[in-house]
């Protein structure tokens, strides 16, 4: 109380030690806030310059991208550009040529700059003046305007067969030599001050050229980090890149989108699916990937009644953008294409049967798409069916052909009268009859083998991704090229180390359905981890039952030679 009384009695607040401390803290806080705001502003400026640099290079080196207020660059374009830097496709010479498109301070006498003005600005800082003297070999002093201007002009216009100081790219070697000369002669704090002053000197000498140089070097650093990352053991596997679409790309895809499905029948009413309906439900194209040169856009993943996962694909063709529907198999855990289905003719709003096309293996999506869908699900999850205002089955099946009964379906199939691009673009017969594909009962597991050329080469890992199956739970899929290089094997493993072959695909062109043109029967080789009880042929494990499925690991899959080889190679044991 005595201190406060004394303060009130005579000592002014301005003279109070407490008031002084408070003011000091306020000043420190204000300084910190200002520094943070300046740093954020500088970071925003750097990112904007990087976007303009990318726009310049990816659009034919047009100057307008460098002088634009800003340039829109999506994540995919940025990543591709960084990879081009890392791969040496964009060289230092390209960087220099870009910087030369920008006017430096010495080129702007109309703005009060020019060599003399630059020198006067540099001369205000003894550190910069000293560095300029060292760079030019002149003993410069603050008042030596004429000599200083001449030194500045000579430096920023210096060009010989060995060196070119017109941009910071060419000056980088000189800068390094100067700092290496200084370093052993001073302590660390002084050396750091020289580094800061060198930055300030280059900013005065080169202006925008220095800013864009630093922005480009930031991209170059990213390229090096990415290169190191992708060279690590985990990144030896080729990754399938999936990007979020920009708004303009989304609108263009939707403008050209075509839904080629039949009408949906529910409660006595026929409904036709349209791109407008899909967009209104939030199932327009949101992501894009590229599978062997064919661009495929994908919607968010959504849930069907009963728990299956589904997704809409938007695939550009010469005739427009085709909308396709994919779903994930409960048994295999792989994504498949829906070519057609059997309607609920009672109008109950469900699907009676999913069309199998030429065979289930012919409907399995390429592993690159499987990986992209796993990436989307891992990052964005899936939309619950109750968040959709329309019937999820309608949104899913409305892009496919429909038949009123199994009999009608089978008659059309036998007569070669099936409708849809799938039946025109995907081979009518498989490339093989290996793996017991035509057997009516399951082969003994020990006899399920592949020919030497078709067997997987476990040294050629093509892909690796995590996914989730309704029956197997969380799974890890690894993709291996066959020894003859013509096929890809998808090995899936659950959290218990139990494995199965999710599919064997033939390396062939990608059709407008997103499927490969050629396919092969996997037969007993692609026995799932959980099989319908009616299809287990006595090999199902009664102690590992899930609904009407039985586990196939204990008595079948664990005895298939190639699966034993895969599991033992992973050190999991049986």
Buried (B, 14 or more C-beta within 10 A) or exposed (E): EEEEEEBEEEEEEEEBEEBEEEEEEEEEEEEEEEEEEEEEEEEEEBBBBBBBBBBBBBEEEEEEBBEBEEBEBBEBBBBBBBBBBBEEEBEEEBBBEBBBBBEBBBBBEEEEBBBBBBBBBBBEBEBBBBBBBBBBEBEBEBEBBEBBBBBBBBBBEBEEEEEBBBBBBBBBEBBEEBBEEBEEEEEEEEBEEBBEBBBBBBBBBBBBBBBBBBBBBBBBEBBEEBBEEBEEEEBEBBBBBBBBBBEEBBBBBBEBBBBBBBEBBBEEEEBEBBBEBBBEBBBBBBBBBBBEEBBBBBBBBBBBEEEBBBBBBBBBEEEBBBBBBBBBBBBBBBBBBBBBBBBBEEBEBBBBBBBBBBBBBBBBBBBBBBBBBBBBBEEEEBBEBEEBEBBBBBBBBBBBBBBEEEEEBEEBBEEEEBBBBBBEBBBEEBBBEBBBBEEEEBBEBEEBBBEEEBBBBBEBBBBBBEBBBBBBEEBBBBBBBBBEEBBBBBBBBBEEEBBBBBBBBBBBEBBBBBBBEBBBBBBBBBBBBBBBEEBBBEBBBEEBEEEEBBBBBBBBBBBBBBBBEBBEEBEEEE
